[in-house]
């Protein structure tokens, strides 16, 4: 196992217990995050994400 791989394994072993120890509700956090955004901010963020992560189908899609 290389030195970099050992660092990654050690990081994983240390990260999970820390996250599990804290009482954290991801859903509530995201809800709070989105509640504080305007509709325009949300739309801009969604458009930027779509542009950065384009979905490319594996084969041609059949129209419904």
ABEGO torsion letter per residue (X at the ends): XBAAAAAAAAAAAAAAAAAAABBBBAAAAAAAAAAABBAAAAAAAAAAAAAABBBBBABBBBBX
